[in-house]
Amino acid sequence: GIMSESQWEKLPPKALDLMANFVLDLTGSGMPQSIALKAIGSMITFGIFNKNIGFVNKAIHKIVNCRSDCNILVTTKASWALANLCYCLEDLSKHPLYAELGQSALWYAKSQKEKVASNGIRALGYFLKKAESEGQFQIGKENLDSVLNVIVSHLTGKSTKIAWNACVAIGNILT
């Protein structure tokens, strides 16, 4: 983007809050919502936002709630923002909304829409990499075997991008 992390950190707290609340509180569907999710997915990569528990919690709720949106632009950006969030959060496995993150990553990974599934697989790989114990591999009613089957199912017969993200997800789980 245009602004570096150090530039974000120089902004007055009121300006940061205003921008964060605008994108987090935007309602509706379609293009405005997808642009807000794109902003959230970008903002979460900066420490000033991913260390802000209020921003993170509201971002998680927004991303989780967008699963049911019928607009492909919204679900694509929501799955992308989720993957960035799973990548950037340091203590992901200790987050109070950890289960919701895993369920959302799995839900997006199972999508029939290529871009949504690709981002969901990426999110799922980061999510599983940060699990601290095998018990944390449980996602809702899904155990580790069924979660891995979702990832492995994307290795063949899909687009190169989905297969690539499935390979990266497997690598993330193994490291």
N, C-alpha and C positions, 0 to 999 in steps of 0.2 A: 503494500500500500504506500500511500504518499507519506504517512506519518510513521516515524520510528517510535520505539517504546519510550525513549528518552523525551521525545516531543509530547507524547501522551502524558507523561509524568509531570511535565511543566504546566499543563493546563490547570486552571483553578478547579478545586473540588466541585464547586457548584456546576461548572460547565460539564465535567465528567458525569456527575449525577443526572443532569438534564439529558445528555445524550443517551446514557445507559437506560434511564427510565423511559425515554421515548421509544427506543427499539424494543424494550422488554414489555411495555404496556400496550403496544400497538395491537389492535384486534382486527378481526376480519380475515379474509382469505385473499388469494391471488397475488398479484405483483407486489403490493405494498408489504404484505406479510413475508414474502420470499426475500425481499430486500432487507427487511428487519432481521430475518434469520441469517442472512449473509453477513450483516453487520455484527451480529452476536458471535457468529463463527469466527470472524476476524478478531473481534475485541477480546475473545477468550484466550487468544494466543499471547496476550500481553499480561505480564505479572500484575499490573495495576488492577486488572479485572479478574484474572483467575485466582488471585489471592483474596478477593473481596467476596466473602461468603454470601452476602445478600445478592450480589450480582449472579454468582454461580447458581444459587438455589432458584432464583427467578428464571435464569436461562434454562436450567434443567426442566422446570415445570413447563415452560413454553415449548421446548423441544419435545417433551413427552406428550403434551396435549396436541401437538401438530400431527401425530401419527394418524389420527382419524380424519385429517383434512383430505378432501378429494382432489385438491389441486396439485398436480405433479410438481409444479415449481416450488410449492410450499414443502412438500415431503422431501424433495431432493435437497433443498437448502437446510431443512431440519436435520436430515441424516448427515449432511456434511458438517453442520455445526456440532452435532453429537460426536462425530469422529474427532474433531478438533478438541472438544472438551475432554474426551477420554484420553487424548494424547497429552494435554497440557496440565491436567490436575495431578498434583504430586501425590497426595494421600487419597487417591480415588477409592481404594478399598475400605477406607475408614469414613467415607462420606455417608451421612444419614440417608441419602437418596440413592445409595449404591445399587440396590435391587432394581429400582426404577430405571437406572441407566442401563443395566444389563438387559432388562426386558425390552427396553426400547432398541438397543443395539441389535438384539436378536430379531425383533419384529421388523426392523428396517432391512436386516440381512436376508430375511425370508421374502422380501418384496419381489414381485414379478417385474417391476420397473428397473431397468438396468442401472441407472445412475443411483437410485435409492439403494438398491442391493449392494452396489459397489461401495458406497459410503458406509452402509450398515456393516459390511464385512470388515472394513477398516476399523470402525468403532469397536466391533466385537473383538478383534485382535488386540487392540490397546486395552480394552476392558479386561480381557483374560490375562494379559501380560502383567497387569497390576494386581491381580488377585493374590492374596498372601497365603492362602491355604486351599487345598483341594475342595474343601467345603464351600468356598466362595465361588466355585465354578458352577454351583447350582443357580440356575436362572429360572425363577418361578418353578414350574413343574419339570423343567428341562434339566437333565444332568449333563455332565461333561461329555459323555459319548454322543448324546443327541445334538449338543451344541457343535461339537467337532464335525458331526455329519453334515450340518448346515454349511460349515466352511468348506469341507471337502467336496460337497455337491457343486460348489462353484468353481472347481478346478478345471472342469472340462465342459464342453458344449455351450459355454457362455462366451461373452466377449473377452478380449484380451485384458481389458481393464479389470473386469471382475476376477478373472483368473489370477492376475497380478496381485490384487488386493487380498485374495484368498491365500496366495503363497506368502505374502508379507504377514498376514494374520497368523499363519502357522509358525512362521519364524519368530514372531513376537511371543507366542505362547511358549516356544522352546527356549527362549533366552531369559 
